[in-house]
Structures are given as structure tokens and as C-alpha cells.
């Protein structure tokens, strides 16, 4: 097994680079498509593999992560795979205890309550030691995927991770975490900087291990207003992209980066000028207006409402066609506006993928 600090060579040649070309706004034969949470509980084989196993133990097994990443590719002709992992491995690497509680989701038994709690965190994280299992999963998957499609690595963004670390789990209002922004702005920035440093190293480690693209998930962007977003999220998102890109450039590497700030439709213009090649969109944004507002500066990814997958297959096909007409076929990666839900039927995901490929091929032929 190759260590993450030496770039693995001998990977099988990439056969389908449509996703990477679309990310860079280059010409393609069809619009590429993948789904957030495409490796998920909607697949019976996923449920079978995961049965009776602790969630984070699974995350720490390169073999298990590799198998879960590959499962959806055996069923559907996706144009990209995303490594199976979780955004909360970063707080774990910083010394926090995180457990996946059945029926409740991720839980921090001892969340951060006051600024002095920051002293509990590991400031200098050795990512190769603490997160080496993710790097090993990426390297193993790059070999096992046999060049079929590119492999995406990812991380949670600083504000989203901060909100989990303070809330102690999921939340509707995020009021505990937001209280920090208003009562303890300096400590908030200190925590966000600490997270940013770890995330930069973590993403670079993923590329060294074989990741061919990176996505940064700012899942809790929508809980912030525009002013708070500009102060506590955007600068860190930009910093991550700039630092990762600068470091990769030194090594003569170039890996497309995607930012997905859910519900941050108020910041589309800013996000399109943040060093990311691709801006991911949720389903609350009109494709045409997203194109206008980003002014052709970036490729776009998204944004079908995941619930549209409950529709009959013909209706899914119509929805996809309309979405493609809104976005256009150039500089576009089809996806959902959020992850696949556990109760969805695999056949309908298949119908979604097929509709994207079929309609986009026809549209490109007519250009």
C-alpha cells in the first residue's frame, strides 16, 4: 500500500473523464452525472454490507469504504464516484468523540460549550496518522475502480463542522453555534482557522492518495444570513481553495474543486469568484438565473430536488430535460440538490442517470 506522502503511480488509466472535462468547462459528448450519497441506504447491498457494524468503524476500514464506494457503480453508469466517508472524521481527528446513534444520527457526547473548550482540541493534527485510513481507502478504491470513472474526495467546510462541534449533533436552529458567532466572534474565528488548517492538509492528503477532484460541503450555509456568511464562511471557503490550489501547483498538479454551500443562494456571485471550478447548487435555485448570476465564470453542479425521484420514471425524464435546458450542456454536471434519501427506489436513480445521458446527447447533437 502506498503512503499518502508519496504520490501513488501505477493507477489504472482513466477511461471516462467526462466529469473532469465538464468541471473545467471543456467540450463533452454527454452531460456527466453523479449523486451525493450515491453510496447509501437506498441500496439493499449497502444495507447488507453495513448490517450490525458501527458507522465510524466502517469509515475506518479502507476495504469497507472501497466496497461501498464501488456498489453504485456496479448498478448505474455514473460518471464519477465519491469516496465513502463522513465529514465528521475531521472533528474526530482533532480529538473530539463522535458517535453515530441509531435513530438520532451523529452525536458529540461532549460538545464545545464555551471558548475555553477550544483548549481540548488538537491544534496540530498529523493528518497522515489521524486520517490515514481515508487516504488508504482512496488509494485502494483508485485501483479497484480500474479507471472506470474519476474518484472524488471531500471534506466538510469549517462553519458546518463548527456548528456540529458546538450543537453536539444535528439541529434545526443551530442557535448554540450561532450564539458563538454573536457572543464570541474571536473564538469563532480561532476555531474556524483551526478547522481550515486541518481541512487544507486533509484535502491535499486525499489528492496525494489518488483523489481526482475535491468537494467541500458547506451543508449549513443556509442557516447563516448574508452578512454572517461573508464573515464566518466565505473567507474560509476561499482560503481552502486558494491554499490547496497553490500547494498542488507547486507539485505541477491541477485538481478541480467543487464548493457546495447549501441554501446559500444569496451568495452565488461570491461563490463563483472563490477559486473553485464548480459551484454546487441545491434545488431552490433556478438553473437559468444561476447561469446568469455566475456569469460563465464557473461550471455548475446540481440541482434536481431529490424528492423528484419519487415521481414515475417518465416524469423524472421530463424534469431532467427541463433542468438540462435551464443549465445548458456546457460546464454542467448533473446531480441532485442534496443527497439521495434512504427510502428511494434504486430503479428511479437509474432512470435519472439514463435521462441525463439520453437528453444531453440529443441536445449536444443539435448544437
SEZA-615787 format. One record per atom (N, C-alpha, C, CB): residue in three letters; z, x, y. Coordinates in steps of 0.1 Angstrom, whole numbers, plus 5000, padded with zeros to 4 digits. Glycine has a CB too. Example, Ala and Ser with C-alpha at 12.3 -4.5 7.8 and 13.67 -1.06 7.14 Angstrom:
2
ALA507851324943/ALA507851234955/ALA507851324967/ALA509051134955/SER507151284978/SER507151374989/SER507951295000/SER505751414994/
END
This chain:
367
UNK500050084988/UNK500050005000/UNK500050095012/UNK501249905000/UNK499250055022/UNK499150135034/UNK500250105044/UNK497750115041/UNK500850205050/UNK501850175060/UNK501150125073/UNK502650305064/UNK501950045081/UNK501349985093/UNK501050085103/UNK502249875098/UNK501650205102/UNK501450305113/UNK500150385111/UNK502650405114/UNK499550375099/UNK498250445097/UNK497250335095/UNK498250545085/UNK496150335102/UNK495250225101/UNK494550215087/UNK494150235112/UNK494750105080/UNK494150095067/UNK492650105068/UNK494649965060/UNK492050185059/UNK490550185059/UNK490050085048/UNK489950335056/UNK489250135039/UNK488750065027/UNK488949915026/UNK489450125016/UNK488949835037/UNK488949695036/UNK487549645033/UNK489349625050/UNK487349535025/UNK486049485022/UNK485349445035/UNK486149365012/UNK484049465035/UNK483249435046/UNK483249285050/UNK481749475044/UNK483349255063/UNK483449115068/UNK482049055066/UNK483849105082/UNK481948935059/UNK480748865057/UNK480448765067/UNK480748805043/UNK481448695072/UNK481248585082/UNK482048615095/UNK481748455076/UNK481348665105/UNK482048705117/UNK481848605129/UNK481548845122/UNK481448475125/UNK481148375134/UNK482348345144/UNK480748245127/UNK483548345138/UNK484748325146/UNK484948425157/UNK485948315137/UNK484748555153/UNK484848665163/UNK483848665173/UNK484848805155/UNK482548625169/UNK481448625179/UNK481748505189/UNK480148595172/UNK482148395184/UNK482448275193/UNK483648315203/UNK482848155185/UNK484648385198/UNK485748425206/UNK485248515218/UNK486748505198/UNK484148585215/UNK483648675226/UNK482548615234/UNK483148805220/UNK482248485231/UNK481148415238/UNK479748455234/UNK481348435253/UNK479648515222/UNK478248555217/UNK477548445210/UNK478448685208/UNK476348475207/UNK475448375200/UNK475948345186/UNK474048415200/UNK475848225182/UNK476348185168/UNK475348085162/UNK477748125168/UNK475348075148/UNK474447985141/UNK475147845140/UNK474048035127/UNK476447845139/UNK477247725139/UNK478547745146/UNK477447665124/UNK479247645151/UNK480547655157/UNK481547685146/UNK480947525165/UNK482347785148/UNK483347815138/UNK484547725139/UNK483847965140/UNK485247705128/UNK486347615128/UNK487447665119/UNK485847475122/UNK488747645123/UNK489847665115/UNK490947575120/UNK490347825116/UNK492047565113/UNK493147465118/UNK494447535118/UNK493247345108/UNK495147515129/UNK496547555129/UNK497347485118/UNK497247525144/UNK498147555111/UNK498847515099/UNK497847465088/UNK499747395103/UNK496747545087/UNK495847505076/UNK496447545062/UNK494447585078/UNK497347635062/UNK498147665050/UNK499447585052/UNK498547815048/UNK499547465046/UNK500647375049/UNK500947275038/UNK500447305062/UNK501947195041/UNK502447105031/UNK501446985027/UNK503747045036/UNK500446975035/UNK499446865031/UNK498646905019/UNK498446845043/UNK498747035015/UNK498047085003/UNK499047074991/UNK497547225004/UNK498647004980/UNK499546994968/UNK499847134963/UNK498946914957/UNK498847224963/UNK499147364958/UNK500147444966/UNK497747444957/UNK500147414979/UNK501147474988/UNK502547424984/UNK500847445003/UNK502647294983/UNK503947234979/UNK504447294966/UNK503847084978/UNK503547314957/UNK503847364943/UNK504347514945/UNK502647354934/UNK503647594952/UNK503947734954/UNK505347744961/UNK502947804962/UNK505647654970/UNK506847664978/UNK508047604971/UNK506647604992/UNK507847524961/UNK508947444955/UNK510147524951/UNK508447364942/UNK511347474957/UNK512547544953/UNK512847684959/UNK512647554939/UNK511947724968/UNK512047854974/UNK512547844988/UNK510747934973/UNK513347944992/UNK513847945006/UNK512647985015/UNK515048045008/UNK512547915027/UNK511347935035/UNK511248075040/UNK511447845047/UNK512348135045/UNK512248265051/UNK512148375040/UNK513448295060/UNK512648345028/UNK512348435017/UNK510948445014/UNK513248395004/UNK510248325014/UNK508848325012/UNK508148405023/UNK508248175013/UNK508548385035/UNK507948465047/UNK508048615044/UNK508548435060/UNK509148655037/UNK509348805035/UNK508748855022/UNK510848825034/UNK507948765015/UNK507248815003/UNK505748825007/UNK507448714992/UNK505248955008/UNK503848965011/UNK502948895001/UNK503449115011/UNK503248894988/UNK502448824978/UNK502448674980/UNK503048854964/UNK503548614983/UNK503648474986/UNK502848434998/UNK505148424987/UNK503048515009/UNK502248485021/UNK500748495019/UNK502748585033/UNK500348595012/UNK498948615009/UNK498348495001/UNK498748745000/UNK499048454991/UNK498648334983/UNK498548214992/UNK499548314971/UNK499548185000/UNK499548065009/UNK498448075019/UNK500948045016/UNK498148195024/UNK497048215034/UNK495748185028/UNK497048355040/UNK495548215015/UNK494248205008/UNK493948065003/UNK494148304997/UNK495047985000/UNK494847854994/UNK493847765002/UNK496147784994/UNK494047745015/UNK493047655022/UNK491647715021/UNK493447645036/UNK491447845020/UNK490047895019/UNK489347865006/UNK490048055021/UNK490147844996/UNK489547804983/UNK489047664983/UNK490647824972/UNK489647584992/UNK489147444993/UNK488147415003/UNK490347354996/UNK488247485015/UNK487447445026/UNK486647565032/UNK488247385037/UNK485447555037/UNK484747665043/UNK485147695057/UNK483247635042/UNK486447725059/UNK486947765072/UNK486347895076/UNK488547775072/UNK486247915089/UNK485648035095/UNK486648145098/UNK484748005107/UNK487948115096/UNK488948215099/UNK490248175090/UNK489348225114/UNK491048275088/UNK492348245081/UNK493448295091/UNK492448315067/UNK494648235090/UNK495748285098/UNK496848315089/UNK496248175109/UNK497448435090/UNK498448485081/UNK499648385080/UNK498948625085/UNK500048355068/UNK501248265067/UNK502448335071/UNK501348205052/UNK503148285081/UNK504448345086/UNK505048245095/UNK504148485093/UNK505948285103/UNK506648195113/UNK506948265126/UNK507948135106/UNK506948195137/UNK507248265150/UNK508648315150/UNK506948165161/UNK509548255142/UNK511048285144/UNK511448415136/UNK511848175139/UNK510448485130/UNK510748615125/UNK511148715136/UNK509548665116/UNK510648695148/UNK510948785159/UNK512448775163/UNK510048755172/UNK513048655166/UNK514448655168/UNK515248705156/UNK514848505170/UNK514748685144/UNK515448745132/UNK515448905133/UNK514848705119/UNK514348955137/UNK514249105138/UNK515149155149/UNK512749145141/UNK515449075159/UNK516349115170/UNK517849085166/UNK516049035183/UNK518049045154/UNK519449035149/UNK520048895148/UNK520349115158/UNK519248795151/UNK519748655151/UNK519548595137/UNK519048575161/UNK520548515133/UNK520448445120/UNK519648315122/UNK521848425114/UNK518648295114/UNK517848175115/UNK517748115101/UNK516448195121/UNK517947995099/UNK517847935086/UNK516947805087/UNK519247895080/UNK516247785076/UNK515347665075/UNK516147555068/UNK513947685069/UNK516647455075/UNK517447355069/UNK516647225066/UNK518647315079/UNK516747185053/UNK515947075049/UNK516146945057/UNK516247045034/UNK515146885062/UNK515246765070/UNK515546785084/UNK516246675064/UNK515946915088/UNK516246945101/UNK515347045108/UNK517746995102/UNK514847135100/UNK513947245105/UNK514747365108/UNK513247195118/UNK514147455116/UNK514747585119/UNK516047575126/UNK513847675126/UNK517147645122/UNK518447635128/UNK519047765130/UNK519347545119/UNK519547795142/UNK520347915145/UNK521847875145/UNK519847975159/UNK522547925135/UNK523947895134/UNK524747935146/UNK524647955122/UNK524348055152/UNK525048105164/UNK524048125175/UNK525748235161/UNK523648015182/UNK522648035193/UNK523248115205/UNK522047905198/UNK522348155214/UNK522848225226/UNK523348115236/UNK521648305233/UNK524648125240/UNK525148025249/UNK525348075264/UNK526547985244/UNK525748195265/UNK525948255279/UNK525248385280/UNK527448265282/UNK524948435292/UNK524248565293/UNK524948685286/UNK524248605308/UNK526248685285/UNK526848795277/UNK526448795262/UNK528448785278/UNK525948685257/UNK525548685243/UNK524248775241/UNK525148535239/UNK523648805252/UNK522448895251/UNK522849035244/UNK521748915264/UNK524149065246/UNK524649195240/UNK524549195225/UNK526049225245/UNK524549075219/UNK524449065204/UNK523049105199/UNK524748925200/UNK522049105208/UNK520649125204/UNK520349275203/UNK519749065213/UNK519549305193/UNK519049445192/UNK517949465202/UNK518449475177/UNK518149555211/UNK517149575222/UNK515949655217/UNK517749645234/UNK516249765211/UNK515149855205/UNK514949805190/UNK515450005206/UNK513849735188/UNK513549695174/UNK512549785168/UNK513149545174/UNK512849835156/UNK511949915148/UNK511049805140/UNK512650015138/UNK509949775146/UNK509149665140/UNK508649695126/UNK507949625149/UNK508349825124/UNK507849865110/UNK508949835100/UNK507450015110/UNK510149855104/UNK511349835095/UNK511649685093/UNK512549915099/UNK511849625105/UNK512349485105/UNK511249385102/UNK512849455119/UNK509949415105/UNK508849315103/UNK507749375094/UNK508249275116/UNK508049485087/UNK507149545078/UNK506549455068/UNK507749665072/UNK507349355064/UNK506849255054/UNK505649175059/UNK508049165049/UNK505649145072/UNK504449075077/UNK503249175077/UNK504749025092/UNK503449295081/UNK502349395081/UNK501849415067/UNK502849535086/UNK502749415057/UNK502249435043/UNK501549305038/UNK503449455034/UNK501949195043/UNK501249065039/UNK499849065045/UNK502048945045/UNK499749115057/UNK498349115064/UNK497449215056/UNK498549165079/UNK497949335053/UNK497149435046/UNK496749375032/UNK497849565045/UNK497649325025/UNK497349265012/UNK496249155013/UNK498649215005/UNK496449065023/UNK495548955025/UNK494149005029/UNK496148855035/UNK494049105037/UNK492749155041/UNK492049205029/UNK492949275051/UNK492749265019/UNK492049305007/UNK491649184998/UNK492949394999/UNK492549094997/UNK492348974988/UNK491348874993/UNK493648904985/UNK491148875006/UNK490248775013/UNK488848815010/UNK490548765028/UNK488648945007/UNK487349005003/UNK486248985013/UNK486948944990/UNK486648995026/UNK485748995037/UNK485148855039/UNK484649085034/UNK485648755033/UNK485148615034/UNK485148565049/UNK485948515026/UNK486248585056/UNK486448545070/UNK487448635076/UNK486848395071/UNK487448635090/UNK488448725097/UNK489848665095/UNK488148735112/UNK490848755096/UNK492248725094/UNK492948735108/UNK492948815084/UNK493648625112/UNK494248615125/UNK495748645123/UNK494148475131/UNK496348735131/UNK497748755132/UNK498248675144/UNK498048905134/UNK499648655145/UNK500148575156/UNK501548605159/UNK500048425153/UNK502048555171/UNK503448565174/UNK503748445183/UNK503748695182/UNK505048405183/UNK505448315194/UNK505548385207/UNK506848255190/UNK505448305218/UNK505548365231/UNK506948375236/UNK504648285241/UNK507248455246/UNK508648475250/UNK509448345253/UNK508748565261/UNK508848265262/UNK509648145266/UNK509948055254/UNK508848065276/UNK508948035245/UNK509147945233/UNK510248005224/UNK507747935225/UNK510248135222/UNK511248195214/UNK512648185221/UNK510948345211/UNK512648215234/UNK513848205241/UNK514448065240/UNK513648235256/UNK513647955241/UNK514147825240/UNK514747795226/UNK513047725243/UNK514147845216/UNK514747825202/UNK516047895201/UNK513747885191/UNK516148025207/UNK517348105205/UNK518548045213/UNK517048245211/UNK518247965223/UNK519347905231/UNK519647765226/UNK518947905246/UNK518647695223/UNK518847555218/UNK519447555204/UNK517447475218/UNK519147655196/UNK519647665182/UNK518747595173/UNK521047605182/UNK517547545177/UNK516647475169/UNK515647395177/UNK517347375159/UNK515047295171/UNK514147205179/UNK514947125189/UNK513347115170/UNK514247075199/UNK514846995210/UNK513846905217/UNK515647085220/UNK514246795221/UNK513346705229/UNK513346745244/UNK513746555228/UNK514446785249/UNK514546805264/UNK514546955267/UNK515846745269/UNK514947045257/UNK515147185259/UNK516047215271/UNK513747255262/UNK517047125273/UNK517847135285/UNK518847245285/UNK518647005287/UNK519247295273/UNK520147415273/UNK519347535277/UNK520747435258/UNK518147545272/UNK517347665276/UNK516947655290/UNK516047675266/UNK516547535295/UNK516147525309/UNK517347545319/UNK515547385311/UNK518447515314/UNK519647535322/UNK519747685326/UNK520947485315/UNK519447775316/UNK519447915318/UNK518547955330/UNK519047995305/UNK517347895330/UNK516347925340/UNK516847895354/UNK515047845337/UNK517647795355/UNK518147755368/UNK519547815371/UNK518347605369/UNK520347835361/UNK521647895364/UNK521748045362/UNK522747835354/UNK520948095353/UNK520948235350/UNK519548295350/UNK521548265336/UNK518848285362/UNK517448335362/UNK517348485358/UNK516848315376/UNK518248575363/UNK518148715360/UNK518348745345/UNK519248795368/UNK519348675339/UNK519548695324/UNK518348635317/UNK520848625320/UNK517748525322/UNK516548475315/UNK515448575315/UNK516148345323/UNK515248635327/UNK514148735328/UNK514448855319/UNK513948785342/UNK515748895318/UNK516149005309/UNK515748975295/UNK517649035311/UNK516048855290/UNK515748815277/UNK514248805274/UNK516448675274/UNK513548745284/UNK512048735283/UNK511448875282/UNK511448655295/UNK511948975289/UNK511449105289/UNK511749175275/UNK512049195300/UNK512949145270/UNK513249205257/UNK512349145246/UNK514749165253/UNK512049015247/UNK511148955237/UNK509749005239/UNK511148805239/UNK509349025251/UNK507949075254/UNK507749215247/UNK507749085269/UNK508749295249/UNK508649435243/UNK508449435228/UNK509849515247/UNK509249345222/UNK509149335207/UNK507849275203/UNK510349245202/UNK507449175210/UNK506149105207/UNK504949195208/UNK505948975216/UNK504949275218/UNK503849375220/UNK503749465208/UNK504049455233/UNK504849525204/UNK504949615193/UNK504549545180/UNK506349675191/UNK505049415179/UNK504749335167/UNK503249305165/UNK505549205167/UNK502649265176/UNK501149235176/UNK500349365173/UNK500749175189/UNK500749475179/UNK500049605176/UNK500149645162/UNK500549715186/UNK501349615156/UNK501549645142/UNK500749565133/UNK503049625138/UNK500549435137/UNK499649345129/UNK498249395129/UNK499749205135/UNK497749445141/UNK496349495142/UNK496249615133/UNK495949525156/UNK497249705134/UNK497249835126/UNK497149795111/UNK498449915129/UNK497849685107/UNK497849645093/UNK496549575089/UNK499049545091/UNK495749535099/UNK494449475095/UNK494149335101/UNK494449455080/UNK494949285110/UNK494649165117/UNK493449185126/UNK495849115126/UNK492449085125/UNK491149105133/UNK491149015146/UNK490049065124/UNK492148935148/UNK492348855160/UNK493848825161/UNK491448725160/UNK494248785173/UNK495648755175/UNK495848635183/UNK496348875183/UNK496748545179/UNK497048425187/UNK498548425192/UNK496748295179/UNK498748395204/UNK500148385210/UNK500448245212/UNK500248475223/UNK501448195206/UNK501848045206/UNK502948025217/UNK502348005193/UNK502547965228/UNK503547915238/UNK503747765235/UNK503147945253/UNK504347735224/UNK504447595220/UNK505247505229/UNK504947585206/UNK506147565236/UNK507047485245/UNK506647495260/UNK508447535243/UNK505347525263/UNK504947535277/UNK505147405284/UNK503447585277/UNK504847295277/UNK504747165284/UNK506147115289/UNK504247065275/UNK507247185284/UNK508547135289/UNK508847195302/UNK509647175278/UNK508047295307/UNK508247355320/UNK507347285330/UNK507947505319/UNK507747285342/UNK506847235353/UNK505947355358/UNK507647185365/UNK504947335366/UNK504047445370/UNK504747565376/UNK503047385380/UNK505847535385/UNK506447645391/UNK507247735381/UNK507447595402/UNK507947665372/UNK508747735362/UNK507847815352/UNK509647645354/UNK506647755349/UNK505747815340/UNK505247945347/UNK504547725337/UNK504947935360/UNK504448055367/UNK505448165368/UNK503948015381/UNK506748125368/UNK507748235369/UNK508248285355/UNK508948175376/UNK508448195345/UNK509048235333/UNK508148235321/UNK510148135330/UNK506948205322/UNK506048205310/UNK504848295313/UNK505548065306/UNK504048255323/UNK502748315326/UNK502848465328/UNK502148255338/UNK503748525335/UNK503748675337/UNK503948745324/UNK504848715347/UNK504748685315/UNK504948755302/UNK503748735293/UNK506248685295/UNK503048615293/UNK501848605285/UNK500848705290/UNK501248455287/UNK500648725303/UNK499748815308/UNK500048965304/UNK499548805323/UNK501348995305/UNK501849125302/UNK501549165287/UNK503349135305/UNK501849065279/UNK501549085264/UNK500049125262/UNK501948965256/UNK499149045267/UNK497749065265/UNK497349205271/UNK496848955272/UNK497749225283/UNK497449355290/UNK497849475282/UNK497949355305/UNK499149475278/UNK499749585271/UNK499049605257/UNK501249575270/UNK498849495250/UNK498249505237/UNK496849565239/UNK498149375230/UNK496049505248/UNK494649555250/UNK494649705254/UNK494049465261/UNK495549745264/UNK495549885268/UNK495749975257/UNK496549905279/UNK496749945248/UNK497050025237/UNK495950035227/UNK498349975230/UNK495249915224/UNK494149915215/UNK492949995220/UNK493749765212/UNK492749985233/UNK491650055240/UNK491750205237/UNK491550025255/UNK493050255238/UNK493250395236/UNK492850435222/UNK494850435238/UNK492950345213/UNK492550375199/UNK491150335196/UNK493550305189/UNK490450295207/UNK489050255205/UNK488850125198/UNK488250365198/UNK489850045198/UNK489849915191/UNK489749795201/UNK491049895182/UNK489149685197/UNK489049565205/UNK489249445196/UNK487649565213/UNK490349375198/UNK490649255190/UNK490749135199/UNK491949285182/UNK489949035197/UNK490048915205/UNK491448855205/UNK489048815202/UNK491948805216/UNK493248745217/UNK493148595222/UNK494248825226/UNK493948515216/UNK493948365219/UNK495348335225/UNK493548275207/UNK495348255236/UNK496648205241/UNK496648055239/UNK496848245256/UNK497648005233/UNK497747855231/UNK499047815237/UNK497747815216/UNK498947765250/UNK500147715257/UNK500047555257/UNK500147765272/UNK500747505247/UNK500647355245/UNK501147275257/UNK501447315232/UNK500347175261/UNK500747085272/UNK500747155286/UNK502047025270/UNK500147275287/UNK500147345300/UNK498847325307/UNK500347495298/UNK498447195307/UNK497147165313/UNK497147195328/UNK496747015311/UNK498347195334/UNK498447225349/UNK498147375351/UNK499847195354/UNK498047465341/UNK497847605343/UNK496547655337/UNK499047675337/UNK495547575334/UNK494347615328/UNK493647725335/UNK493347495326/UNK493547715349/UNK492847815357/UNK493547955355/UNK492847775372/UNK494947955356/UNK495648075355/UNK495548135341/UNK497148055358/UNK495548045330/UNK495448095317/UNK494148165314/UNK495747985307/UNK493048105321/UNK491748165319/UNK491548295326/UNK490648065324/UNK492548345333/UNK492548475340/UNK493748555336/UNK492448455356/UNK493948565323/UNK495248625318/UNK494948735307/UNK496148515313/UNK493748785307/UNK493348885297/UNK493148845283/UNK494448995297/UNK493148705281/UNK492848655267/UNK491348615267/UNK493848535264/UNK490748645256/UNK489348595255/UNK489248445252/UNK488648675243/UNK490248395246/UNK490248245242/UNK491448175247/UNK490048235227/UNK491248055253/UNK492347965256/UNK492347845247/UNK492247925271/UNK493447835240/UNK493547715230/UNK494047595238/UNK494547755219/UNK493547485234/UNK493847355242/UNK494447255232/UNK492547305248/UNK495347175237/UNK495847055230/UNK494946935233/UNK497347025233/UNK495246825226/UNK494346715227/UNK494446635240/UNK494546625215/UNK495346665249/UNK495446585261/UNK494546635272/UNK496946595266/UNK493646735269/UNK492746785279/UNK491346745276/UNK492846945279/UNK490646695285/UNK489246655284/UNK488346785283/UNK488746565295/UNK487546795272/UNK486746915270/UNK485846955282/UNK485846895258/UNK485246855288/UNK484346885299/UNK485046935311/UNK483546755304/UNK486246875314/UNK486946925326/UNK487647065322/UNK488146825329/UNK487947085310/UNK488447225306/UNK487347325309/UNK488947225291/UNK486147295305/UNK485047385308/UNK484847415323/UNK483647335302/UNK484947305330/UNK484747325345/UNK485847405351/UNK484747185352/UNK487047375347/UNK488247445353/UNK488447585349/UNK489547365349/UNK487847625337/UNK487947765333/UNK486747845337/UNK488147775317/UNK485747775342/UNK484547835348/UNK483847935340/UNK484947905361/UNK483747915327/UNK483048005318/UNK483648145317/UNK481648025323/UNK484848165321/UNK485548295320/UNK486048325306/UNK486648305330/UNK486248225299/UNK486848235285/UNK486148145275/UNK488348215285/UNK486348175262/UNK485948085252/UNK487147985251/UNK485648155238/UNK486847865245/UNK487847765244/UNK488047725229/UNK487547635252/UNK489247695226/UNK489547655212/UNK490347525211/UNK490347765205/UNK489947435202/UNK490747305201/UNK489647195198/UNK491547275214/UNK490047085202/UNK491347035206/UNK491446885201/UNK491447035221/UNK490946865188/UNK490946725183/UNK492446685180/UNK490146715170/UNK492746565184/UNK494046505181/UNK494246515166/UNK494246365187/UNK495346585161/UNK495546595147/UNK495546455140/UNK496846665144/UNK496046355147/UNK496146215142/UNK494746155139/UNK496946125151/UNK493746205145/UNK492346165143/UNK492046185128/UNK491346235152/UNK492746275121/UNK492446295107/UNK492946185098/UNK493246425103/UNK493646085104/UNK494045965096/UNK492845865096/UNK495245895103/UNK491845895105/UNK490745795106/UNK489845815093/UNK489845825118/UNK488945705091/UNK487945725080/UNK487045835083/UNK487145585078/UNK486345895073/UNK485546015074/UNK484445995084/UNK484946055061/UNK483745875085/UNK482645855094/UNK483145865108/UNK481945715091/UNK484345805110/UNK484945815124/UNK485245955128/UNK486245725125/UNK485846035118/UNK486146175121/UNK484846245126/UNK486746245108/UNK483746215119/UNK482446275122/UNK482046245136/UNK481346235112/UNK482246115140/UNK481846075154/UNK482746145164/UNK482045925155/UNK484046155161/UNK484946215171/UNK484546365173/UNK486446205166/UNK484246435162/UNK483846575162/UNK482646595170/UNK483646625148/UNK481646505168/UNK480346515175/UNK480546505190/UNK479346405171/UNK481446405194/UNK481746385209/UNK482446515214/UNK482546265210/UNK483346565206/UNK484146685211/UNK483146805213/UNK485246715200/UNK482246825203/UNK481246925204/UNK480346915217/UNK480346935192/UNK479946785219/UNK479146765231/UNK479946795244/UNK478746615232/UNK481246765244/UNK482046805256/UNK482246945258/UNK483446735254/UNK482447025247/UNK482747165249/UNK481447245249/UNK483547215237/UNK480347195243/UNK479147275241/UNK479347375230/UNK478847355255/UNK478347435225/UNK478447515213/UNK478747665216/UNK477147505205/UNK478547705228/UNK478747855231/UNK480147885236/UNK477647905242/UNK480747985231/UNK482048025235/UNK483047915231/UNK482148045250/UNK482947865219/UNK483747755215/UNK484147765200/UNK483047625217/UNK485447745197/UNK486047755184/UNK486647615181/UNK487047875181/UNK486147545171/UNK486747415169/UNK488047425161/UNK485747325160/UNK489047335165/UNK490347345159/UNK491047205163/UNK491247465165/UNK492247185158/UNK492947065162/UNK493747105175/UNK493947025151/UNK494247005182/UNK495047035194/UNK496547065190/UNK495046905203/UNK496847075178/UNK498147115173/UNK497947135158/UNK499247005176/UNK499047155150/UNK498947185136/UNK498647065127/UNK500247245131/UNK498247085115/UNK497946975105/UNK499346925101/UNK497147035093/UNK499446795100/UNK500746725096/UNK500846715081/UNK500846585103/UNK502046725076/UNK502246725061/UNK501746615054/UNK503746745058/UNK501546495060/UNK501146375052/UNK499646345053/UNK501846255057/UNK498846445058/UNK497446425059/UNK496746455046/UNK496846515070/UNK495646385044/UNK494846405031/UNK493946525032/UNK494146275027/UNK493946615022/UNK493046725023/UNK491546695024/UNK493246805010/UNK491146575019/UNK489746535020/UNK489346515034/UNK489446405012/UNK490246475042/UNK489846445056/UNK489746575064/UNK490946355063/UNK490546675060/UNK490446815066/UNK489046865063/UNK491546915061/UNK488646845050/UNK487246885046/UNK486246815054/UNK487146845031/UNK486446685057/UNK485446605065/UNK485346665079/UNK485846455065/UNK486446705084/UNK486546765098/UNK485746895098/UNK488046795102/UNK485946985089/UNK485247115088/UNK483747085086/UNK485847195076/UNK483446995077/UNK481946975075/UNK481246915087/UNK481846875063/UNK481946825094/UNK481346765106/UNK481146865117/UNK482346655112/UNK482046965119/UNK481947065129/UNK480647155125/UNK483147155129/UNK480547195113/UNK479447275109/UNK478147205110/UNK479647325094/UNK478047085105/UNK476847005104/UNK476346965119/UNK477046875097/UNK477246905127/UNK476746865140/UNK476446985149/UNK477846785147/UNK477247095148/UNK476947215157/UNK475647285153/UNK478147315156/UNK475347285140/UNK474047345135/UNK472847265141/UNK473947345120/UNK472947135141/UNK471947055147/UNK471747075162/UNK472146905144/UNK472947075169/UNK472947095183/UNK472347225187/UNK474347085189/UNK472647335179/UNK472147465183/UNK470647475180/UNK472947575174/UNK470147405170/UNK468747405167/UNK467947345179/UNK468447325154/UNK468547245185/UNK467847175196/UNK467847245209/UNK468547035198/UNK468647355210/UNK468747425223/UNK467447495226/UNK469947525223/
END
